[in-house]
Amino acid sequence: MRQNNTPKPQKVLQVVSQKASQQKELNIPQEAFDWYDEYAHGDIDRRTFLTRLASLSVAGLTVSAIGGALIPDYAKAEQVSFNDPAIKATYEVFSSPKGHGEGGGYLVQPTSLLESGVAPCVLVVHENRGLNPYIKDVARRLAMQGYVAFAPDALFPLGGYPGNDDDGRAMQKSLDKDKIEQDMVAAALWLKDHEKTTGKLGVVGFCFGGYIANFLAASIPDKLDAAVPFYGTPAKQPLVDQVKGPLLIHFAENDKRVNATWESYKAILEEKDAEYEAFTYAKAQHGFHNDSTSRYSPKDAELAWRRTVDFFDSHLK
C-alpha cells in the first residue's frame, strides 16, 4: 500500500488528439479550469460560467475560445472506431429490481469471443451526465485490450444520454441517487455473470464514475476483483468501512474538491488493511483523462491508462 507522486515511464497506449494539442497551446488560466469544474458539477449554470470567463483579461483569448476548449468536443476525441473489426458493440438491457427496475448500457466484446471463449470483464462508469461518447470509447479501448467491457447509462430510465452534456447533467441530477447506485450494482453483477466473461470483475470510473468505483469497492467487496477510480470521492459512512481492495486510485493535483476527501479515505484504507495504490499527477486538472477537452493531459492520461491496464491484467487475467 503506497501513495506515489512520481510518474514512471510507461508504454504509450493513447494518441494525442489534434484538438487537445491545440487546446494546450491556449495556456488557459487555472481560474477557468476551476470555474468549469463548478459548472460541470452543477454548482453554477452556463451563463454564470461564461460571465466569469468574460472577466478574465488574457491576451489573445476570447470567451468563445476558452469556453470552446473546455467544453467537450467528443467528435474529435475518438481513439477506437465503433466499426473496428477487432470488437463488437451492442446495447444491452439488464434487470435492476432495487434501482429503477431496468437498466441499459453499451457492451463491447473482442470479436475473438463471438464464437467461443470467455474473458475477464470491466464495468466502465461515466461522469455526472450520462453515457457520452468519451465513455463509450473507453469501453472500446478496454475491449481492444481483451476485456468484455460494459458501460451502463444512468440515464436509461429517462431514455438515455440526450446527446449533449447540459441536458444530461440535469437529467442525472433529477434521478434518485440511491437508485442510480443500485443500478450500477445490478450492472456490475449482470456483467460478472455474463456468458462471455470469466467472472473476474473490475470497474473503472471517472468523476461520478470514480465515486461509483469506490462505492462498489465498499458495497460489493466480495464480488469485485479490482477497482480503478479516476478523481472520485469515497463511499459515504458507514458503507465506506466495508471497503476492500485492490484499488488503483488516480488523482489530479489541481482538484481541490476531490483531493480534500483523500486523507480521511486513506486512513480508512490503512485501518482496514485494504490493498491500494494511489497516484497524484502533478499540475493535472480534474478530468485529465478525458481527451475531448483542454483539461486533457496527454502524458498523464497515457501513464494513468497504462497503469490501469496493467492493474487489470494483474488482478483479472
Buried (B, 14 or more C-beta within 10 A) or exposed (E): BEEEEEBEEBEBBBEBBEBBEEBBEBEBBEEBBBBBBBBBBEEBEEEEBBEBBEEBEBEEBEBEBBBBBBBBBBEEBBBBEBEBEEBBBEEBEBEBEEBBEBBBBBBBBBEEBEEEEBBBBBBBBBBBBBBBBBBBBBBBBBBBBBBBBBBBBBBBBBEBBBEBBEBBBEBBEEBEEEBBBBBBBBBBBBBBEBEBBBBBBBBBBBBBBBBBBBBBBBBBBEBBBBBBBBBBBBBEEEBBEBBBBBBBBBBBBBBEBBBEBBEEBBEBBEEBEBBBBBBBBEEBBBBBBBBBBBBBBBBBBBBBBBBBBEBBBEBBE
